[in-house]
Amino acid sequence: MDSVSVFTDFQFSDLGFLAEAAGRTLLISVLAISIGTVLGCIFGWVLSATRLAGDATLGVILDVFRSVPLIIQLILFYNFFPIIGFNVSPFVAGTIVLIFYTSALVAAVARGGIDAVSINLRRASRSLGMTYWQDLRYIVWPVGLRAVLPSWAGVALGVLKDSALVSVLGYVELLRASQILITRTQEPFLILTVVGVFYFALSFPISRITARLERRWQYD
């Protein structure tokens, strides 16, 4: 009886499989970065405005998300809902955890940006008749954003790469797709090289856009 091989060579159709997985990585990353950034800015403002009270309440919660390894958060969150009678998909669980993980990181960045604005500048804006909210909108956020944009870009790139950990829940993103293909083809070098190119293609626009914004703001 002839033996049947379970291994096959890397095929052109596998590029489509990896591209589809890259789309899933992009989707979960965009949701986590965009929503997490909005929440993080709100949390950062609360921490800056409330100081000690914020550090003792919201700050402690955010420290948990920053301190506990992301893979542990993913596994605990995904397995918590079946215990209380609800089932969530790996995509939903991964997205929610990544959103709060991102918001915790961005909160520290946003707070630093707010605190970086000179108190004299804020007093000058109030002396001109600006309200507290006008001061935030026209003075604090524009000035603070310039100071923390590189840090935010680092967070965004980190979250994009950390999204690979959602694969532990069974979500087929780039890392999980590469593992499937490596098992079938036994060509890890080729597949990981292709996956690295996909990750670079996803990350490069973020770094280039932030660099362009930095250069433009230098001359404003």
CYANA upper distance limits for C-alpha pairs under 8 A (distance plus 0.5 A):
  6 VAL  CA    184 ARG  CA      7.53
  7 PHE  CA    183 THR  CA      8.45
  7 PHE  CA    184 ARG  CA      5.55
  7 PHE  CA    185 THR  CA      5.82
  7 PHE  CA    186 GLN  CA      7.71
  8 THR  CA    184 ARG  CA      6.74
  8 THR  CA    185 THR  CA      5.61
  9 ASP  CA    185 THR  CA      5.74
 10 PHE  CA     14 ASP  CA      7.16
 10 PHE  CA    181 LEU  CA      8.35
 10 PHE  CA    185 THR  CA      6.46
 10 PHE  CA    187 GLU  CA      8.06
 11 GLN  CA     15 LEU  CA      7.92
 12 PHE  CA     16 GLY  CA      7.88
 13 SER  CA     17 PHE  CA      7.14
 14 ASP  CA     18 LEU  CA      6.73
 14 ASP  CA    181 LEU  CA      8.30
 15 LEU  CA     19 ALA  CA      6.50
 16 GLY  CA     20 GLU  CA      6.58
 17 PHE  CA     21 ALA  CA      6.79
 17 PHE  CA    177 ALA  CA      7.96
 18 LEU  CA     22 ALA  CA      6.55
 18 LEU  CA    174 LEU  CA      6.89
 18 LEU  CA    177 ALA  CA      6.82
 18 LEU  CA    178 SER  CA      7.84
 18 LEU  CA    195 VAL  CA      7.93
 19 ALA  CA     23 GLY  CA      6.77
 19 ALA  CA    198 PHE  CA      8.30
 20 GLU  CA     24 ARG  CA      7.02
 21 ALA  CA     25 THR  CA      6.79
 21 ALA  CA    172 VAL  CA      6.76
 21 ALA  CA    173 GLU  CA      4.98
 21 ALA  CA    174 LEU  CA      5.45
 21 ALA  CA    177 ALA  CA      6.90
 22 ALA  CA     26 LEU  CA      6.59
 22 ALA  CA    173 GLU  CA      6.74
 22 ALA  CA    174 LEU  CA      5.85
 22 ALA  CA    198 PHE  CA      7.32
 22 ALA  CA    199 TYR  CA      8.37
 23 GLY  CA     27 LEU  CA      6.58
 23 GLY  CA    173 GLU  CA      8.41
 24 ARG  CA     28 ILE  CA      6.76
 24 ARG  CA    172 VAL  CA      8.08
 24 ARG  CA    173 GLU  CA      6.06
 24 ARG  CA    174 LEU  CA      8.31
 25 THR  CA     29 SER  CA      6.51
 25 THR  CA    160 LEU  CA      8.10
 25 THR  CA    163 SER  CA      7.29
 25 THR  CA    164 ALA  CA      8.07
 25 THR  CA    173 GLU  CA      5.74
 25 THR  CA    174 LEU  CA      6.90
 26 LEU  CA     30 VAL  CA      6.41
 26 LEU  CA    160 LEU  CA      8.18
 26 LEU  CA    202 LEU  CA      7.71
 27 LEU  CA     31 LEU  CA      6.78
 28 ILE  CA     32 ALA  CA      6.61
 28 ILE  CA     91 PHE  CA      8.04
 28 ILE  CA     94 GLY  CA      8.37
 28 ILE  CA     95 THR  CA      6.39
 28 ILE  CA    163 SER  CA      7.85
 29 SER  CA     33 ILE  CA      6.40
 29 SER  CA    159 VAL  CA      7.30
 29 SER  CA    160 LEU  CA      5.89
 29 SER  CA    163 SER  CA      7.01
 30 VAL  CA     34 SER  CA      6.35
 31 LEU  CA     35 ILE  CA      6.39
 31 LEU  CA     36 GLY  CA      8.28
 31 LEU  CA     95 THR  CA      7.62
 31 LEU  CA     99 ILE  CA      7.89
 32 ALA  CA     36 GLY  CA      5.87
 32 ALA  CA     37 THR  CA      8.48
 32 ALA  CA     95 THR  CA      6.59
 32 ALA  CA     96 ILE  CA      8.06
 32 ALA  CA     98 LEU  CA      5.95
 32 ALA  CA     99 ILE  CA      4.79
 32 ALA  CA    100 PHE  CA      8.46
 32 ALA  CA    102 THR  CA      7.13
 32 ALA  CA    159 VAL  CA      8.36
 33 ILE  CA     37 THR  CA      6.20
 33 ILE  CA     99 ILE  CA      7.31
 33 ILE  CA    102 THR  CA      6.90
 33 ILE  CA    156 ALA  CA      6.65
 33 ILE  CA    159 VAL  CA      7.71
 34 SER  CA     38 VAL  CA      6.99
 35 ILE  CA     39 LEU  CA      6.78
 35 ILE  CA     99 ILE  CA      6.85
 35 ILE  CA    103 SER  CA      8.40
 36 GLY  CA     40 GLY  CA      6.26
 36 GLY  CA     98 LEU  CA      8.29
 36 GLY  CA     99 ILE  CA      5.09
 36 GLY  CA    100 PHE  CA      6.66
 36 GLY  CA    101 TYR  CA      8.07
 36 GLY  CA    102 THR  CA      5.49
 36 GLY  CA    103 SER  CA      4.74
 36 GLY  CA    104 ALA  CA      8.49
 36 GLY  CA    106 VAL  CA      7.90
 37 THR  CA     41 CYS  CA      6.58
 37 THR  CA    102 THR  CA      7.31
 37 THR  CA    103 SER  CA      6.21
 37 THR  CA    106 VAL  CA      6.46
 38 VAL  CA     42 ILE  CA      6.96
 38 VAL  CA    103 SER  CA      8.03
 39 LEU  CA     43 PHE  CA      6.59
 39 LEU  CA    103 SER  CA      6.01
 39 LEU  CA    107 ALA  CA      8.29
 40 GLY  CA     44 GLY  CA      6.35
 40 GLY  CA    102 THR  CA      7.78
 40 GLY  CA    103 SER  CA      4.45
 40 GLY  CA    104 ALA  CA      6.60
 40 GLY  CA    105 LEU  CA      7.70
 40 GLY  CA    106 VAL  CA      5.22
 40 GLY  CA    107 ALA  CA      4.65
 40 GLY  CA    108 ALA  CA      8.35
 40 GLY  CA    110 ALA  CA      7.47
 41 CYS  CA     45 TRP  CA      6.64
 41 CYS  CA    103 SER  CA      8.20
 41 CYS  CA    106 VAL  CA      7.13
 41 CYS  CA    107 ALA  CA      6.19
 41 CYS  CA    110 ALA  CA      5.91
 41 CYS  CA    111 ARG  CA      8.23
 42 ILE  CA     46 VAL  CA      6.78
 42 ILE  CA    107 ALA  CA      7.95
 43 PHE  CA     47 LEU  CA      6.66
 43 PHE  CA     58 LEU  CA      8.28
 43 PHE  CA    103 SER  CA      8.16
 43 PHE  CA    104 ALA  CA      8.47
 43 PHE  CA    107 ALA  CA      5.88
 44 GLY  CA     48 SER  CA      6.65
 44 GLY  CA    106 VAL  CA      7.95
 44 GLY  CA    107 ALA  CA      4.63
 44 GLY  CA    108 ALA  CA      6.63
 44 GLY  CA    109 VAL  CA      7.88
 44 GLY  CA    110 ALA  CA      5.46
 44 GLY  CA    111 ARG  CA      4.86
 45 TRP  CA     49 ALA  CA      6.46
 45 TRP  CA    107 ALA  CA      8.36
 45 TRP  CA    110 ALA  CA      7.56
 45 TRP  CA    111 ARG  CA      6.59
 45 TRP  CA    114 ILE  CA      7.81
 46 VAL  CA     50 THR  CA      6.40
 46 VAL  CA     54 GLY  CA      7.15
 47 LEU  CA     51 ARG  CA      6.09
 47 LEU  CA     54 GLY  CA      5.39
 47 LEU  CA     55 ASP  CA      6.93
 47 LEU  CA     58 LEU  CA      7.91
 47 LEU  CA     59 GLY  CA      7.50
 47 LEU  CA    111 ARG  CA      7.18
 48 SER  CA     54 GLY  CA      8.30
 48 SER  CA    111 ARG  CA      6.14
 48 SER  CA    114 ILE  CA      7.59
 48 SER  CA    115 ASP  CA      7.49
 49 ALA  CA     54 GLY  CA      8.44
 50 THR  CA     54 GLY  CA      5.56
 50 THR  CA     55 ASP  CA      8.43
 51 ARG  CA     55 ASP  CA      6.69
 52 LEU  CA     56 ALA  CA      6.66
 53 ALA  CA     57 THR  CA      6.88
 54 GLY  CA     58 LEU  CA      5.85
 54 GLY  CA     59 GLY  CA      6.32
 55 ASP  CA     59 GLY  CA      4.65
 55 ASP  CA     60 VAL  CA      6.85
 56 ALA  CA     60 VAL  CA      6.47
 57 THR  CA     61 ILE  CA      7.30
 58 LEU  CA     62 LEU  CA      6.77
 59 GLY  CA     63 ASP  CA      6.56
 60 VAL  CA     64 VAL  CA      7.02
 61 ILE  CA     65 PHE  CA      7.41
 62 LEU  CA     66 ARG  CA      6.79
 62 LEU  CA    104 ALA  CA      5.50
 63 ASP  CA     67 SER  CA      6.30
 63 ASP  CA    104 ALA  CA      7.76
 64 VAL  CA     68 VAL  CA      6.31
 65 PHE  CA     70 LEU  CA      8.27
 65 PHE  CA     73 GLN  CA      8.35
 65 PHE  CA    100 PHE  CA      7.69
 65 PHE  CA    101 TYR  CA      5.99
 65 PHE  CA    104 ALA  CA      6.76
 66 ARG  CA    101 TYR  CA      7.16
 66 ARG  CA    104 ALA  CA      6.69
 66 ARG  CA    105 LEU  CA      7.09
 68 VAL  CA     72 ILE  CA      7.45
 68 VAL  CA     73 GLN  CA      7.42
 69 PRO  CA     73 GLN  CA      7.12
 70 LEU  CA     74 LEU  CA      6.72
 70 LEU  CA    101 TYR  CA      8.13
 70 LEU  CA    165 LEU  CA      8.13
 71 ILE  CA     75 ILE  CA      6.81
 71 ILE  CA    165 LEU  CA      6.62
 71 ILE  CA    166 VAL  CA      8.16
 71 ILE  CA    168 VAL  CA      8.24
 72 ILE  CA     76 LEU  CA      6.56
 73 GLN  CA     77 PHE  CA      6.44
 73 GLN  CA     97 VAL  CA      7.44
 74 LEU  CA     78 TYR  CA      6.50
 74 LEU  CA     93 ALA  CA      7.72
 74 LEU  CA     94 GLY  CA      6.83
 74 LEU  CA     97 VAL  CA      6.78
 74 LEU  CA    166 VAL  CA      7.54
 74 LEU  CA    169 LEU  CA      8.08
 75 ILE  CA     79 ASN  CA      6.66
 75 ILE  CA    168 VAL  CA      8.17
 75 ILE  CA    169 LEU  CA      7.57
 76 LEU  CA     80 PHE  CA      6.45
 77 PHE  CA     81 PHE  CA      7.57
 77 PHE  CA     93 ALA  CA      7.32
 77 PHE  CA     97 VAL  CA      7.92
 78 TYR  CA     88 VAL  CA      7.76
 78 TYR  CA     90 PRO  CA      7.69
 78 TYR  CA     93 ALA  CA      6.15
 78 TYR  CA     94 GLY  CA      8.31
 78 TYR  CA    169 LEU  CA      7.97
 79 ASN  CA     83 ILE  CA      7.52
 80 PHE  CA     84 ILE  CA      7.44
 81 PHE  CA     85 GLY  CA      6.78
 81 PHE  CA     86 PHE  CA      5.44
 81 PHE  CA     87 ASN  CA      6.35
 81 PHE  CA     88 VAL  CA      7.55
 82 PRO  CA     86 PHE  CA      5.42
 82 PRO  CA     87 ASN  CA      5.81
 88 VAL  CA     92 VAL  CA      6.73
 88 VAL  CA     93 ALA  CA      6.79
 89 SER  CA     93 ALA  CA      6.73
 90 PRO  CA     94 GLY  CA      6.29
 90 PRO  CA    166 VAL  CA      7.99
 90 PRO  CA    169 LEU  CA      5.97
 90 PRO  CA    170 GLY  CA      6.85
 90 PRO  CA    171 TYR  CA      6.03
 91 PHE  CA     95 THR  CA      6.45
 91 PHE  CA    166 VAL  CA      8.45
 91 PHE  CA    171 TYR  CA      6.70
 92 VAL  CA     96 ILE  CA      6.68
 93 ALA  CA     97 VAL  CA      6.77
 94 GLY  CA     98 LEU  CA      6.54
 94 GLY  CA    166 VAL  CA      6.15
 94 GLY  CA    169 LEU  CA      8.28
 95 THR  CA     99 ILE  CA      6.53
 96 ILE  CA    100 PHE  CA      6.98
 97 VAL  CA    101 TYR  CA      6.52
 98 LEU  CA    102 THR  CA      6.39
 98 LEU  CA    159 VAL  CA      8.04
 98 LEU  CA    163 SER  CA      7.94
 99 ILE  CA    103 SER  CA      6.58
100 PHE  CA    104 ALA  CA      6.61
101 TYR  CA    105 LEU  CA      7.05
102 THR  CA    106 VAL  CA      6.56
102 THR  CA    155 VAL  CA      7.94
102 THR  CA    159 VAL  CA      7.38
103 SER  CA    107 ALA  CA      6.31
104 ALA  CA    108 ALA  CA      7.34
105 LEU  CA    109 VAL  CA      7.21
105 LEU  CA    155 VAL  CA      7.43
106 VAL  CA    110 ALA  CA      6.40
106 VAL  CA    152 TRP  CA      7.25
106 VAL  CA    155 VAL  CA      7.67
107 ALA  CA    111 ARG  CA      6.49
108 ALA  CA    112 GLY  CA      6.72
109 VAL  CA    113 GLY  CA      6.81
109 VAL  CA    148 VAL  CA      6.89
109 VAL  CA    151 SER  CA      7.23
109 VAL  CA    152 TRP  CA      7.31
110 ALA  CA    114 ILE  CA      6.75
110 ALA  CA    144 GLY  CA      8.27
110 ALA  CA    148 VAL  CA      7.71
111 ARG  CA    115 ASP  CA      6.60
112 GLY  CA    116 ALA  CA      6.47
112 GLY  CA    144 GLY  CA      8.49
112 GLY  CA    148 VAL  CA      8.00
113 GLY  CA    117 VAL  CA      7.40
113 GLY  CA    141 TRP  CA      8.40
113 GLY  CA    143 VAL  CA      8.38
113 GLY  CA    144 GLY  CA      4.72
113 GLY  CA    145 LEU  CA      6.89
113 GLY  CA    147 ALA  CA      6.51
113 GLY  CA    148 VAL  CA      6.12
114 ILE  CA    140 VAL  CA      6.61
114 ILE  CA    141 TRP  CA      7.57
114 ILE  CA    144 GLY  CA      5.94
115 ASP  CA    144 GLY  CA      8.48
116 ALA  CA    144 GLY  CA      6.97
116 ALA  CA    147 ALA  CA      8.04
117 VAL  CA    121 LEU  CA      7.68
117 VAL  CA    122 ARG  CA      8.00
117 VAL  CA    140 VAL  CA      6.75
117 VAL  CA    143 VAL  CA      7.14
117 VAL  CA    144 GLY  CA      6.65
118 SER  CA    122 ARG  CA      7.06
119 ILE  CA    123 ARG  CA      6.65
120 ASN  CA    124 ALA  CA      6.60
121 LEU  CA    125 SER  CA      6.85
122 ARG  CA    126 ARG  CA      6.86
122 ARG  CA    135 ASP  CA      7.39
122 ARG  CA    139 ILE  CA      7.80
122 ARG  CA    140 VAL  CA      8.13
123 ARG  CA    127 SER  CA      6.60
124 ALA  CA    128 LEU  CA      6.87
125 SER  CA    129 GLY  CA      7.40
125 SER  CA    130 MET  CA      6.31
125 SER  CA    135 ASP  CA      6.81
125 SER  CA    139 ILE  CA      8.07
126 ARG  CA    130 MET  CA      5.37
126 ARG  CA    131 THR  CA      7.01
126 ARG  CA    132 TYR  CA      7.94
126 ARG  CA    135 ASP  CA      7.53
130 MET  CA    134 GLN  CA      6.11
130 MET  CA    135 ASP  CA      6.46
131 THR  CA    135 ASP  CA      6.58
132 TYR  CA    136 LEU  CA      6.89
133 TRP  CA    137 ARG  CA      6.63
134 GLN  CA    138 TYR  CA      6.35
134 GLN  CA    139 ILE  CA      8.19
135 ASP  CA    139 ILE  CA      5.72
135 ASP  CA    140 VAL  CA      6.79
136 LEU  CA    140 VAL  CA      5.18
136 LEU  CA    141 TRP  CA      6.33
137 ARG  CA    141 TRP  CA      6.28
137 ARG  CA    142 PRO  CA      7.88
138 TYR  CA    142 PRO  CA      6.90
139 ILE  CA    143 VAL  CA      6.56
140 VAL  CA    144 GLY  CA      6.16
141 TRP  CA    145 LEU  CA      6.18
142 PRO  CA    146 ARG  CA      7.14
143 VAL  CA    147 ALA  CA      7.31
144 GLY  CA    148 VAL  CA      6.90
145 LEU  CA    149 LEU  CA      6.21
146 ARG  CA    214 GLU  CA      7.79
146 ARG  CA    217 TRP  CA      7.92
148 VAL  CA    152 TRP  CA      6.66
149 LEU  CA    153 ALA  CA      6.68
149 LEU  CA    210 THR  CA      7.52
149 LEU  CA    214 GLU  CA      8.30
150 PRO  CA    154 GLY  CA      6.86
150 PRO  CA    210 THR  CA      7.56
151 SER  CA    155 VAL  CA      6.89
152 TRP  CA    156 ALA  CA      6.67
153 ALA  CA    157 LEU  CA      6.64
153 ALA  CA    206 ILE  CA      7.37
153 ALA  CA    207 SER  CA      7.27
153 ALA  CA    210 THR  CA      7.29
154 GLY  CA    158 GLY  CA      6.55
155 VAL  CA    159 VAL  CA      6.63
156 ALA  CA    160 LEU  CA      6.71
156 ALA  CA    206 ILE  CA      8.39
157 LEU  CA    161 LYS  CA      6.94
157 LEU  CA    203 SER  CA      6.83
157 LEU  CA    206 ILE  CA      7.92
158 GLY  CA    162 ASP  CA      6.47
159 VAL  CA    163 SER  CA      6.49
160 LEU  CA    164 ALA  CA      8.29
160 LEU  CA    203 SER  CA      8.00
161 LYS  CA    199 TYR  CA      8.32
164 ALA  CA    173 GLU  CA      7.25
164 ALA  CA    174 LEU  CA      7.39
164 ALA  CA    175 LEU  CA      6.13
164 ALA  CA    176 ARG  CA      8.13
166 VAL  CA    170 GLY  CA      7.77
166 VAL  CA    171 TYR  CA      6.60
166 VAL  CA    173 GLU  CA      8.35
167 SER  CA    171 TYR  CA      5.40
167 SER  CA    172 VAL  CA      6.62
167 SER  CA    173 GLU  CA      7.04
167 SER  CA    175 LEU  CA      7.35
167 SER  CA    176 ARG  CA      5.94
170 GLY  CA    176 ARG  CA      8.25
171 TYR  CA    176 ARG  CA      7.80
172 VAL  CA    176 ARG  CA      5.62
172 VAL  CA    177 ALA  CA      6.27
173 GLU  CA    177 ALA  CA      6.44
174 LEU  CA    178 SER  CA      6.59
174 LEU  CA    195 VAL  CA      7.27
175 LEU  CA    179 GLN  CA      6.82
175 LEU  CA    195 VAL  CA      8.23
176 ARG  CA    180 ILE  CA      6.84
177 ALA  CA    181 LEU  CA      6.82
178 SER  CA    182 ILE  CA      6.47
178 SER  CA    191 ILE  CA      6.86
178 SER  CA    192 LEU  CA      7.31
178 SER  CA    195 VAL  CA      7.52
179 GLN  CA    183 THR  CA      6.64
180 ILE  CA    184 ARG  CA      6.95
181 LEU  CA    185 THR  CA      6.36
181 LEU  CA    186 GLN  CA      8.24
181 LEU  CA    191 ILE  CA      7.86
182 ILE  CA    186 GLN  CA      5.49
182 ILE  CA    187 GLU  CA      6.17
182 ILE  CA    188 PRO  CA      5.83
182 ILE  CA    191 ILE  CA      7.33
187 GLU  CA    191 ILE  CA      6.82
188 PRO  CA    192 LEU  CA      6.30
189 PHE  CA    193 THR  CA      6.55
190 LEU  CA    194 VAL  CA      6.86
191 ILE  CA    195 VAL  CA      6.66
192 LEU  CA    196 GLY  CA      6.45
193 THR  CA    197 VAL  CA      6.86
194 VAL  CA    198 PHE  CA      6.93
195 VAL  CA    199 TYR  CA      6.77
196 GLY  CA    200 PHE  CA      6.65
197 VAL  CA    201 ALA  CA      6.66
198 PHE  CA    202 LEU  CA      6.82
199 TYR  CA    203 SER  CA      6.59
200 PHE  CA    204 PHE  CA      6.19
201 ALA  CA    205 PRO  CA      7.87
202 LEU  CA    206 ILE  CA      8.38
203 SER  CA    207 SER  CA      7.28
204 PHE  CA    208 ARG  CA      6.67
205 PRO  CA    209 ILE  CA      6.39
206 ILE  CA    210 THR  CA      6.69
207 SER  CA    211 ALA  CA      6.57
208 ARG  CA    212 ARG  CA      6.61
209 ILE  CA    213 LEU  CA      6.71
210 THR  CA    214 GLU  CA      6.67
211 ALA  CA    215 ARG  CA      6.83
212 ARG  CA    216 ARG  CA      6.68
213 LEU  CA    217 TRP  CA      6.61
214 GLU  CA    218 GLN  CA      6.80
215 ARG  CA    219 TYR  CA      7.66
216 ARG  CA    220 ASP  CA      7.23
